[in-house]
Amino acid sequence: MCLCGADNANTHFLLNFVLTQKLQTHSFSFLQRWSIIFFTFFIIMISCHANSIFLHHLQKRVNMAERVISHADKTQFTECWRTSSRTPFIMRLALSAGIGGLLFGYTGVISGALLFIREDFRIVDRKTWLQETIVSTTVAGGIVGAGIGGWMNDKFGRKVPILAADTLLLIGSIIMAVAPNPWVIILGRGVVGLGVGMTSMTAPLYISEASPHRIRGALVSINGVLITGGQFLSYLTNLAFNHVPGNWRWMLGVSSVPAALQFVLMLSLPESPRWLYVNGKEEKAKLILEKLYPAEDVEEEIQAMKTSVEQETSPELAGSGIFNKLNKALSNVVVRRGLYAGITVQVTQQFVGINTVMYYGPTIIQFAGFASHRTALALSLITSGLNMIGSIISMCFVDRYGRRRLMILSMIGIICCLIALSIVFFRASATAPKVSLTETAHFGHNATCQAYINASDASSWGCIRCLKRDNACAFCSAPTDLYDAGSCLERNDAVKGACRGAGRTWYRRGCPSKIGFVAVIFLALYVIVYSPGMGTVPWLLNSEIYPLNYRGLCGGIAAVSNWTSNLIVSGSFLTLVDLLEPSGTFLLFAGFSLIGLVFIFFLVPETKGLQFEDVDKLLRSGGGGSSQV
């Protein structure tokens, strides 16, 4: 069945009660935490069942109206529902392959795990570059994995790279879970990155090539929904293991479970029929299409594939070497224009800064003035949930309103939210509490930050200056009011214990702020406007814009560009915050987003409802971008 539509209000109420009200008043045992998880998913399943009953009655109405409603006017959801109910195997394939998207999203678990890794390994807490390395090593591995995945897709098909990716993800998860030091964590993150990079470009391609063109967008969007679902699950896991011994080890090791599950499921699924056909296995491709497509569509699809293969498999493609093929790809105007569009949307997706939220979400919330790990994780869970909802919205509308329009609207919203975040963080910085010499002296000379003692302008210091990276200081709030002048103290466990023992709040990142909640609101809005457009559409566009013979190679190139951009953003975020503060960093992302919007407007065509062969014709004619306005 195709999941689409508004969330159940009762689900929202219960989820909010369980994850916010209860968490504010209790500490939970290991069993209680996992009871929360299972209870939450139980409620979601009930909601889905209720929606399925509704959709059953809706389908009856649709069937009654089919005589008066033209085929072109049907929504993609109706088509998806009708087709998958007649050939349920296609939904099984899409969901099984889409687990790769869930694993991709689950890499965001590092955002919460990093809070506890810093506590277990003090060298990580002291070195910003080491934190960035732990986060970005998966991204670096993803770059290599995407490149390898592109080559494997053309050489071995779509199924083998997914199985190889699952194996790497399983091994990497185990390495991280048993890591004795930060360097082994980095090794495990790199192995996981290889697997995630391979599956990130293979899963949507596999789903796309097996899907009827009428519902291709909706089915590929399942992968995007599961990416955001993986992010949500990662934050839920962070919250569940918050106080469990070995917390970060459990957080990082849990990803081995869906990797093993997908490996088992993929063994029973077929190869991509398009890949089989282009490699001379026409009969096998036809047998698979008969399982995936309604009977009346099979011959039409075979003829379309035959035409495509005849057009694309020509003497100039005879060279089998990857560099030879790359050279020929770049000399092909259709491939070149496809790459312009595909790389543009993949690079823009990262330079809007979304993975700073994915990898550093709780840290950003601490920048907004929320010192508690639990509060930061709970608020991050909310933003992640909104991201998942946005992906479902995208699935509903991507084939009704089009890829290009959704991305442009998404980019406009992203730019507005990033500018608003910049203003809010600037104002929070300007109104941060001062450092009081009297309050600081309360803890004694040995507890006072040495940088503060040695400063010639100590009387002008505020919380922001105290927390500068080079100072190795922390801020302890005033005893009666968080927003009054507090203390600038040495950053160590003994002093932190003294601060908390006095009933005060310890701030390591970010200062007390009366408008911190406004930053969280705009962060949530940013995620909401990002997810339906820039969150899912770039992967969908790249699964359908390239000629068949170059699809694996070009998809790999675009995925590498995505992962490279991801590496630049995630590997430099904390350094940018140190240099520009959060306000300047988000303003910089707003500037990058504006540039990306211009490139999308001029280079990206609309592929809504087009068969692969029609996309080729569109690119060959020079159509796309501003010419489609």
Secondary structure, DSSP 8 states (H G I E B T S, - for coil): ----S---HHHHHHHHIIIIIHHHH----HHHHHHHHHHHHHHHHHHHHHHHHHHHHHHHHHHHHTTTS-GGGS-HHHHHHHHHHH-THHHHHHHHHHHHHHHHHHGGGHHHHHHHHHHH-HHHHH-HHHHHHHHHHHHHHHHHHHHHHHHHHHHH-SHHHHHHHHHHHHHHHHHHHT-SSHHHHHHHHHHHHHHHHHHHHHHHHHHHHHS-GGGHHHHHHHHHHHHHHHHHHHHHHHHHTTTSTTHHHHHHHTTHHHHHHHHHHHHTS---HHHHHHTT-HHHHHHHHHHHS-HHHHHHHHHHHHHHHHHH--GGG---SHHHHHHHHHTSHHHHHHHHHHHHHHHHHHHTTHHHHHHHHHHHHHHTT---HHHHHHHHHHHHHHHHHHHHHHHHHHHHH-HHHHHHHHHHHHHHHHHHHHHHHHHHHHT--BB-HHHHHTT-GGGB-HHHHH-TTGGG-BHHHHT-GGGTEEEE--SS-TTS-BEEEE-SHHHHHHHHHTT--EESSS---TTHHHHHHHHHHHHHHHIIIIITHHHHHHHHSS-GGGHHHHHHHHHHHHHHHHHHHHHHHHHHHHHHHHHHHHHHHHHHHHHHHHHHHHH----TT--HHHHHHHHHTT--GGGG-
